[in-house]
Amino acid sequence: MYLVTVIQPATHLYSMSHSIIRAVYLLMC
């Protein structure tokens, strides 16, 4: 139960940062 509450925001943050990194990568190229 505790793991889910920790993993849920973590995966959300990861996907958010991943899209941001990809956008920055596209802008740099």
RADA-V47984 format. One record per backbone hydrogen bond with DSSP energy under -0.5 kcal/mol. CO is the residue of the C=O (numbers start at 1). NH is the residue of the N-H. If there is no record, write none. Layout:
BEGIN
[[CO;NH] [CO;NH]]
END
This chain:
BEGIN
[[1;5] [2;6] [3;7] [4;8] [5;9] [6;10] [7;11] [8;12] [9;13] [10;14] [11;15] [12;16] [13;17] [14;18] [15;19] [16;20] [17;21] [18;22] [19;23] [20;24] [21;25] [22;26] [23;27] [24;28] [25;29]]
END
